[in-house]
Amino acid sequence: MFAKYALPVAAVAGLASAANSCSASATSTIAAANDVPTGCATFSGSLAIATDAPGTLDIQGIKKITGSLYANNVSALSSLSADSLEEIDNFELTDLEILSNLNFPKLTKVGSIKWAGLKALSELSFSSGVKEADSVDIENTFLSSLDGINLNEVGTFVVANNKYLKDVEVQFTHITERLEISENSPELKAHFPNLEWAFNMTFRNVSEVQTPSLAAMNGSLGFYGDGIKSYSAPNLTKIQEGSLSFIANPQLQNISLPKLQSVNGAFTIANNSHLAGNLSFPKLETVKGACDFSGNFSGFSLDSLKTVSGAFNMQSSEEIDTDCDHFKGLSGKDNIIRGKFECKGALTNPGGVGTKSSSTSSSSSAKSTNAAGRVEMSTTAFGAAGLLAFFFGLY
């Protein structure tokens, strides 16, 4: 968007100055060290670093930029610092191939952070720590941690394609729009110890997720292709408007949601090859979408279930006849389970809603009419709809 920053350098010379502030009617371009505004604590306007700027730039004296600080495709820039800067409206750094030093020791408040293509930046020198931001989007950097970004609350928080990033720990209590942690180092651990409420959260290719204080989701919560071995949310009671999904997590062995009461979308567990034993959600009362579990589990406990408005699909490679018999009796238009009922065990390829799987024996939902039993055609692991949801995050 700012490929050349073609505004004339002379724009800086036209700044209107006051005792503690200065302003520019247009974005001011910094092409050399002496272009940096001086003599003002507040700069009203935006600063753009020209593509031919020198390797080191130091913004001194300014405490607040009411507009934006931009740098895009500045090939020589290796160090950017601002010793006094406390607040920026927008902080955008893109395609800075050799930037290795980002030193903002007093920065605590930013409207939005958008960083991408910072392939030499391995750490942040933000000693005070950014505590306020409306949105954060950090992609394709060399960062190994996000130390220096310690938000109390955020609107959007996206961290993606940072191949060396192994640690994300942030103290925020609320996420008002969206969190996405995706395709970083497969060893990445995401810890949000104080997070109580979030709108949407999506995790992909993450090795560990901790949300011990999470009590409610307004939107959806999804785990897709992660390396997590377990997920526990001991205080989570409701998914208010979205879905809850655990799809294609090959190391997942345990899901603990002891207080979960309602999911106002679909509740999907599919293609988690090590998730065995009994799937137990003792307080779950309501699922407004489909309740759709498929895999290698040996049973499922939904002792408090009162309403499933969508389909009820339970398919496993293990025998689950006893559970299937119980829930079959709860299905029907005016009963607890109001959508299509499917419950089968001892399947070669257990799948999601809408799939047909090869069975090795009869099951409660489809009793054989002959001694040999009935063989059904196998399709995908969890159905076409499930595949689309996995790749595009629709769950």
Buried (B, 14 or more C-beta within 10 A) or exposed (E): EBEEBEBEBEBBEEBEEEEEBBBBEEBBBBBEEEBBBEEBBBBBBBBBBBBEBBEEBEBEBBBBBBBBBBBBBBEBBBBBBBEBBBBBBBBBBBBBBBBBBBBBBBBBEBBBBBBBBBBEBBBBEBEEBBBEBBBBBBBBBBBBBBBBBBBEBBBBBBBBBBBBBBBBBBBBBBBBBBBBBBBBBEBBBBBBEBBBBBBBBBBBBBBBBBBBBBBBBBBBBBBBBBBBEEBBBEBBBBBBBBBBBBBBBEBBBBBBBEBBBBBBBBBBBBBBBEBBEEBBBEBBBBBBBBBBBBBBBBBBEBEEBEEBBBBBBBBBBBBBBEBBEEBBEBBEEEEBBBBEBBBBBBBEBBBBBBBBBEBEEBBBBBEEEEEEBEEBEBBBBBBEBBBEBBEEBBB
